[in-house]
Amino acid sequence: MMDFFTTLQTFLGEWRDLAVTVLHVLIILAMSWIALHLSRKALVRMRIHMQQDQNDLERIKRLNTLEQVFRYVATVLIILITTMLVLSEMGIAIAPILAAAGVLGIAIGFGAQSLVKDYFVGLFLLLENQVRQGDVVEIAGKSGLVEEMTLRYIRLRDYEGSVHFVPNGAIDTVTNRSRTFAHAVIDVGVAYREDIDEVYAVMRTVAAELRADPEMADKIDDDLDIAGVDQWGDSAVVIRCRFKVKPLEQWGVRRAYLYRLKKAFDAAGIEIPYPHLTVYAGQPKTGQAPPLPLALQRESD
């Protein structure tokens, strides 16, 4: 009889210990879920507090990027701490695991130097504010809109819709086309016979009409800046000009200006040239050009 009670007491004690362990694990999981929720709310509140000017798009993009990266880091840390606490409650010694993880981390560090480089470069890209979510950039030979930025990689989507994942370690130069302002650079080709001053006048008139358009007025910051004749091409005189515009508006402004300028040139009779071919038969010292022999062949019936 005593053996029965002893066995029953041992059995109940084991179930009680198991129930306590399960309860502790559930509490740890609940606390980790609450920590994740609070960290996300804290990041959102911090971004709202720091985002004082709703019209400052540059600051908004940077805060959104930092929020995304900090959320990722906070999630990883909370999950790691939760895992260690759960293992400790289950009676699994975490000290050997941590020691093994340290040795494994050193081995991985030597074997995956490019991965470590990705994280270091990504950290400095964030600290130096070189790239933000929503920017249009050119990096590692790829260009497009930054859809996501992490400490590991940058995800770009180009004009065709293709998505490029660029590891941060592969980035050595960043060309950002959406910082503070941009220039819509336009090369206009006209025929050699045209009066350049007349062409300038038409270009300025079209630019003024473009700035007066309600749909384009907010996109253009300054009047047309004509640099002048940029080159003498094979069949055209190339005139270079530019507009100072809002970030990411340079392509739309350029297309709208070229559309209006084509109509204005047609109305003014200004020729937009295309490649010509001139056949020169040569000229002797007497000044008389020799006849150019041409042979016409009639098709036989």
Number of C-alpha atoms within 10 A of each C-alpha: 6 7 8 9 10 11 12 12 12 12 12 12 12 12 12 12 12 13 12 13 16 15 13 16 20 13 13 18 17 13 14 18 15 12 15 19 12 12 17 19 12 13 19 16 12 13 17 14 10 12 16 11 11 9 9 10 15 15 16 20 16 19 21 17 22 20 17 16 18 16 17 14 13 16 17 13 12 16 15 11 12 19 16 17 17 20 13 14 16 14 9 13 12 15 11 10 12 13 11 12 13 12 12 12 14 12 11 14 14 11 11 12 11 15 15 18 18 20 18 15 20 22 17 13 19 18 11 8 12 15 24 28 22 22 22 23 21 18 19 15 10 13 19 22 22 21 17 17 24 23 23 19 20 21 17 26 18 15 9 7 10 9 15 18 14 19 21 27 20 15 18 9 10 15 14 16 20 20 18 11 15 21 21 21 16 19 15 18 21 21 17 17 10 15 11 16 9 11 17 13 11 17 21 16 14 20 20 13 13 21 20 12 10 9 9 16 14 13 19 22 15 12 15 20 14 16 10 12 15 14 13 12 13 11 16 21 22 19 20 17 19 20 23 20 24 19 20 20 20 23 14 13 25 17 13 13 19 17 11 15 20 16 12 16 17 11 9 12 10 18 16 17 13 11 8 8 7 5 6 8 10 10 11 8 6 6 7 9 12 10 9 10 6 6 6 5 6 6 5 4 3
